[in-house]
């Protein structure tokens, strides 16, 4: 889009330069009138042609200006859209950061629970072993009494 704007700007400058050259030539011709009727006819034809070219150039300039305005407006709208998208990206990054932090907290809780579970399993195994020892002793006592 910037390239198109530069091309439009160059075209406008070229048109202005051409207009200045034609105006300077016309001014020169007005200051030094020509007495030759044939040359005068040629110059009048050139003058009409230059007016026609000038009018065409003005129209072209107007069209280019409208196009420039349209492109500038589109550029502005794209800029606004980029700002909105950047805000969304920032929000999503913030949410992602918060979710990662929450995920890390949950992982820590999982690790703590896993460790507690392991400790309880060890205690449970120890209790089961002790129960077996007690049962063996009670069985041994029952057999000795009986």
N, C-alpha and C positions, 0 to 999 in steps of 0.2 A: 504494500500500500504506500509506503514511503517512496518507493521508486516511482510509482505513478504520480505522486505529488511532485517529485523533482522533475519529471518529464513535463508535467503541466506547467510548472514554474518556468522551465527553460523555454517552452513554446510561447508563453506569455512574454518573456523577455525578448525573444526573437521577433515576435509580432510588434512589440513596442519599438524595437530598433529599426525594423522595416518602415514603420510609420514615421519615425523621425527622419529617416533618409528621404522618404517621399516628400515630407513636409519641407525639409531643407531644399530639395530640388525645386519644389513649387515656389518657395520663397525667393530663390535665386532667379527663377524665370520671371516672377512678378517684378523684381527690381530691374531686370535687363530685358525689356520688351524686344521682341523680334519683329522686324519689319517684313520679313519674307512670308507671304500668305501661305505658301505650301508648308513651310516649317511651322507656322502658326497653327495650321490645321493638324499637323502631326502632334504638336504640343497640346492642343485642345483634346485630341484623342487620348494622349497619354494622361492628361488631367482627368478625363472621364474614367479612364481605366483605373487610375490611382484612387479616385473616389470610390469606384466600385470595389476595388481591392480593400480599401479602408473600411467600407461598410461591411464587407465580408469578414474582414479581420475583427471588426468590432463585434459582429455576431459570433464569430468563433471565440473571441475573448469572453463574451457573455456565457456561451455554452461551457467553455472551460472553467469559468468561475463557478457556474452552477455545479459542474462535476466536482470541482475542488471542494465546494461547500458540502456536497453529498459525501465525498470521501472523508472530509474532516469530521462530519457528524458520525459516520460509520466508525471512524477511528476512536472517537469519544465513547461511543457505545461499547466498542470492544474493550476499551480501557476500563469502563465501569464493570463490564462482565468479568474482566480479569481480576478486578478488585474483589468482586463477590466471590469468585472462585478461590482467590487467595485466602479470604476470610474463612471459607469452608475448609480449606486445607489446614489452616491454623487450628480451627476447632477440632477437626478430625485428628490432628497430631496431638492435641491436648487430651482428647478422649482416649487415644491410643496409649498415651503415656499413663493416664490414670488407670486404664485397664491393665497395663503391664504391671503397674505397682500393685493393683489388687490381686493380679495373678501371682505375683511374687509372695504376697501375704498369704494367699491360699496355699501356695507350695510350702511355705514355712509351717503353716498350720498342719498340712498333710504330713510333713516330716515329723513334727512334734507328736501327732497322733500315732504315726507309725512307730516312733520310738516308745511311746507309752504302751502301745499294743505289744511290742516286743518284750518290754519289761514285764507286762502282765502275763504274757505267755510263759516267760521264764518262771515267774512266781507260781503260775498255775502248774507248770511241770514239776516244780519243787514241791508244791503242795500235794500233787498226785503221787510223787515218789514217797513223800513222808506218810501219806495215807496208806500206801502199799506196805511200808515198813510197819506201821501201826497194825494193819490188818494181819500181817505175818506174825507179829508178836501176839496179838489177841488169839489168833488161830493156834499158835504154839502154846499159849497159856491154857486155852480150852482143851487142847489135847493132853496137856500135862495134868489137868484136873480130872479129866475123864477117864 
